[in-house]
Amino acid sequence: MNKLLARTLLAATALALCHPVYAAEKLRIATEGAYPPFNELLPDGSLAGFDVDIAKAICADMKVECEFVKQDWDGLIPGLLAKKFDLIAASMTITDERKKKVDFTAKYYQTPSQFSAKKGSGLDVTPEGLKGKSIGVQRGTIHACYIEKLFGGSDVKLYPSQQEAFADLMAGRVDVAFSDTVGATEQLLKPAGGQNYELVGSAQKDPACLGEGVGIALRKDNGELRDRLSKAIKDIREDGTYEKINTKYFTFDIYGD
């Protein structure tokens, strides 16, 4: 009897070590809470937005309990690596540079990146055209990577959040801002005063900085969890859950090509 019990405990321990998510039945998911409509902090202290709803749908498909954690953008990857949480669902784009530190699921959406400026500015949003001009962008992002890489002749101003970059654009402290087009639409163009601003130039492309879509980040060496998460993304795309969430926030399919 004791031998049987010992074997059972040993098997259970091995299973828990191999499948920690199954054993805990809980995932702690970090998001920024400062990038509406993708993620934001509500007055009651809860987190909401497209990223959060998609993560909840993925957890439901996986039959795993999820707990959400607010984390400033700069601390997301360090916090993940320090095991403060298990996943990042914060509109984090999949890039080769980030893949050196963390792993990613398949994408769950993809949108273009573009400049924003005051209407009638007449600005030529090229490295030559913005030479000497000020550009506002959120630090530590794919957009900062792109601007710092190609717009060295500009006065690049880095902000803790994209909302602060847009606020300085509206205050006249920067000439243009650079961001995701949906974020610009929701945070700059739609709110009061936004009618005086517009997206300028064409969508910018640079796979090295601007990446290959947004995925959920997790620590390396957890391929089974990554594959389960990617399968859940596929499942909610196929069963209509993704479409319902998409329609709640957008008038187009944000999943992209």
C-alpha positions in Angstrom: 0.0 0.0 0.0 2.8 2.4 0.9 4.7 1.5 -2.3 1.6 2.2 -4.3 1.1 5.6 -2.6 4.7 6.5 -3.1 4.5 5.7 -6.8 1.3 7.8 -7.1 2.9 10.8 -5.4 6.0 10.5 -7.6 3.9 10.4 -10.7 1.9 13.4 -9.5 5.0 15.3 -8.8 6.5 14.6 -12.2 3.3 15.7 -13.9 3.2 18.9 -11.9 6.8 19.6 -12.9 6.2 19.0 -16.6 2.8 20.8 -16.6 2.9 23.6 -14.1 0.0 25.4 -15.7 -2.2 22.3 -15.4 -1.3 21.8 -11.8 -1.9 25.4 -10.7 -4.9 25.9 -13.1 -4.1 29.6 -13.0 -2.2 32.0 -15.2 -1.2 35.5 -14.1 -1.4 37.8 -17.1 0.2 41.3 -17.2 -1.0 44.2 -19.3 -0.1 47.9 -19.3 -3.5 49.4 -18.5 -2.6 52.6 -20.4 -3.3 51.9 -24.1 -7.1 52.1 -24.8 -8.9 50.5 -26.4 -6.5 47.6 -26.2 -5.9 47.8 -22.4 -6.9 50.4 -19.8 -7.5 50.8 -16.1 -11.1 51.4 -15.1 -12.1 53.6 -12.2 -12.9 50.6 -10.0 -9.3 49.4 -10.5 -10.1 46.5 -12.9 -8.4 46.1 -16.3 -10.3 46.1 -19.5 -9.9 46.4 -23.3 -9.4 44.3 -26.4 -6.2 42.6 -25.0 -7.9 41.7 -21.8 -11.1 40.3 -23.5 -9.0 38.2 -25.9 -6.9 36.9 -23.0 -10.1 36.0 -21.1 -11.4 34.2 -24.1 -8.2 32.2 -24.5 -8.3 31.3 -20.8 -11.9 30.1 -21.2 -10.9 28.0 -24.2 -8.0 26.5 -22.3 -10.2 26.0 -19.2 -7.6 27.8 -17.1 -8.3 30.5 -14.5 -6.6 33.8 -15.3 -5.7 36.7 -13.0 -4.7 40.1 -14.5 -1.9 42.3 -13.3 -1.2 45.9 -14.2 2.4 46.5 -15.1 4.0 49.6 -16.7 5.3 49.0 -20.2 9.0 49.2 -19.3 8.6 46.5 -16.6 6.7 44.0 -18.7 9.5 41.8 -20.0 11.7 42.2 -16.8 8.6 41.2 -14.7 7.9 38.2 -16.9 11.5 37.0 -16.7 11.5 37.5 -12.9 8.4 35.3 -12.8 6.1 38.0 -11.3 3.5 36.8 -13.9 3.2 34.1 -16.5 2.1 35.9 -19.6 2.0 39.4 -21.2 -1.1 40.4 -23.1 -0.4 44.1 -23.8 -0.4 44.6 -27.5 3.3 43.5 -27.6 4.5 43.1 -31.2 6.5 40.0 -32.1 10.0 41.1 -33.1 13.3 39.3 -33.5 14.9 41.5 -30.8 12.2 40.5 -28.3 12.4 36.9 -29.3 15.9 36.9 -27.9 14.5 37.3 -24.4 10.9 35.8 -24.6 8.8 33.5 -26.6 5.6 34.4 -28.4 2.3 32.7 -29.4 0.9 33.1 -32.9 -0.4 36.6 -33.5 -3.8 37.7 -32.3 -3.9 41.0 -34.3 -1.8 43.1 -36.6 -2.2 46.8 -37.5 -0.1 49.3 -39.4 2.0 52.1 -37.9 1.7 55.7 -39.0 2.5 59.3 -38.1 0.0 61.8 -36.6 0.1 65.5 -36.9 -2.0 68.6 -36.8 -4.3 69.0 -39.8 -2.7 71.2 -42.5 0.8 70.8 -41.1 2.1 70.0 -44.6 4.9 67.9 -43.0 6.8 65.5 -45.2 7.1 62.5 -42.9 10.4 61.1 -44.2 13.8 61.2 -42.5 14.7 64.2 -44.6 11.3 66.0 -44.2 11.4 65.7 -40.4 15.0 66.6 -39.9 15.1 69.1 -37.0 11.4 68.4 -36.2 10.3 66.8 -32.9 8.8 63.4 -32.8 6.9 62.0 -29.8 6.9 58.2 -29.3 6.5 55.8 -26.5 9.8 54.5 -25.2 10.7 50.8 -25.3 8.2 50.1 -28.2 8.6 49.0 -31.8 7.7 52.5 -32.8 10.6 53.9 -30.8 12.9 51.4 -32.4 11.8 52.5 -35.9 12.1 56.3 -35.1 15.5 55.9 -33.4 16.7 53.7 -36.3 15.7 56.0 -39.2 15.0 59.5 -37.9 18.4 60.3 -36.2 18.2 63.9 -37.6 15.0 64.6 -35.7 14.5 65.6 -32.0 13.1 62.3 -30.7 11.2 62.6 -27.4 10.4 59.4 -25.6 7.4 59.0 -23.3 6.3 56.4 -20.7 3.0 56.0 -22.5 1.6 56.8 -25.9 -1.1 58.9 -24.4 1.5 61.3 -23.0 3.1 61.6 -26.5 -0.3 62.5 -27.9 -0.9 65.0 -25.1 2.3 66.8 -26.0 1.4 66.7 -29.7 -1.9 68.5 -28.8 -0.1 70.9 -26.6 2.3 71.8 -29.4 5.4 70.4 -27.7 6.1 68.0 -30.5 5.5 68.3 -34.2 4.4 64.7 -34.9 3.7 61.5 -33.0 4.3 57.9 -34.2 2.2 55.0 -33.2 -0.1 52.2 -34.1 -2.9 53.6 -36.3 -5.7 52.2 -34.2 -4.2 53.6 -31.0 -3.9 57.0 -32.8 -7.5 56.9 -33.9 -8.8 56.0 -30.4 -6.5 58.1 -28.3 -5.9 61.1 -30.5 -8.5 61.5 -33.2 -11.7 60.5 -31.5 -11.5 62.4 -28.1 -12.3 66.1 -27.8 -10.0 68.2 -30.0 -9.0 65.3 -32.1 -10.8 66.7 -35.1 -7.8 69.0 -35.5 -5.4 66.1 -36.0 -4.9 63.5 -38.7 -2.8 60.5 -39.7 -0.2 61.7 -42.2 1.9 59.9 -44.8 1.6 56.2 -45.6 1.8 53.2 -43.3 5.5 52.7 -42.4 7.1 49.3 -42.9 10.2 47.8 -41.4 10.0 44.1 -40.3 13.1 44.4 -38.1 11.5 47.0 -35.8 7.8 46.9 -36.6 7.6 43.2 -36.4 5.1 40.6 -37.5 1.9 41.2 -35.5 1.0 41.2 -31.8 1.3 38.0 -29.8 1.1 36.9 -26.2 4.6 36.8 -24.6 5.8 34.0 -22.3 9.0 32.7 -20.9 11.2 30.5 -23.1 11.4 26.7 -22.7 7.6 26.4 -22.3 6.7 25.2 -25.8 3.7 23.2 -24.7 2.1 26.3 -23.1 2.9 28.4 -26.1 1.3 25.8 -28.4 -1.8 25.6 -26.2 -2.2 29.4 -26.3 -1.7 29.5 -30.1 -4.3 26.7 -30.5 -6.7 28.7 -28.3 -6.2 31.8 -30.5 -7.1 29.6 -33.5 -10.1 28.2 -31.7 -11.7 31.6 -30.8 -11.1 32.7 -34.4 -13.0 29.7 -35.7 -15.9 29.6 -33.2 -16.9 33.2 -33.5 -15.7 34.4 -30.1 -12.9 36.6 -31.7 -15.4 38.2 -34.0 -17.7 39.2 -31.1 -14.8 40.8 -29.2 -13.5 42.4 -32.4 -17.0 44.0 -33.1 -17.1 45.4 -29.5 -14.1 47.6 -30.2 -13.6 47.9 -34.0 -15.5 48.2 -37.3 -13.0 46.1 -39.2 -11.2 42.8 -38.7 -8.2 43.8 -36.6 -6.6 40.4 -37.1 -5.1 41.7 -40.3 -3.7 39.7 -43.3 
